[in-house]
Amino acid sequence: MSEVDYSFQGLPLHVLLVHVVLIAVPVVALLLVVLAAWPAARRVLWIPALAASILLVPLGLVTVEAGRWLEARVPAAPLIQAHTAKGEDIVPWLWAVASMGVLVAAWQVTCSILRRRSPDPDTVSPPRSLAIGVGVVLTLAAAAVAVGSIWTVVQIGESGSRAVWEGSFSDTPLER
């Protein structure tokens, strides 16, 4: 069995993908909070949010695998080992963001079906108290997932930056 080459045009793919993950996870997580809390936005953006939240899973998993590939190709160092250990912490959060995307989408589909089945188009469907209750629960859950996933991305990114840059630059400009 041949090993996958996680490089692109001579650069480790991890270095390229990590920037996408660092931006995409917080953006999608925060978008889900907005959509859980704001029905009008959810009606318009639920499909792109669902797609983005689901696509984060394979993107994150490939980034983790590319990181393992890269780790095997650099000298062993405590900071790199610390970063690698933290890197896998994102995986459950990727699944949590995807799950929130599915829940927000399912709520929107449910609301749309109920609205279409309503005999009176002016009637609020689903009932207002149910809509508010589900909206509050979804918003709180999405906020918890956003905070957890963003915090994890920040921790992983900080350890990766430290592994790459600590001790490799001067505090003062170098003479040229």
C-alpha angles and dihedrals in degrees: 000000000000122000120242114251107229096194133104122200091338096312126106106257090223091066090055099040096046090068091055091049092047090058102031100051096056094040094050093042092051091044089056090053089053092047093048090053101037116055095189091056091044091056090058104034106032095101096051090043091051092048093047094047092051094045090054090071099063091036091055094043092051089048091053091048091047088052091054089049090051094046089058089055102051129067114274112261133165093237092053091047090051091050093048091050091052094042094074091054088082094065098080089045091053088056090046092053090048090049091051089051090053092047094049090047092047090052091050092049090048091051091048093050092048091047092052093048093050111112091213114050090203092058115102107242126218096034111270095242091052092046091051093046095049090043092054093047092046092047093050092046092047090048091051091049091046093051093046096045095044092047090050093049090050092050093048093045092049092051091047092050090049091050092052103036111025108114094000101098138051123247088222128048114270120240111253 
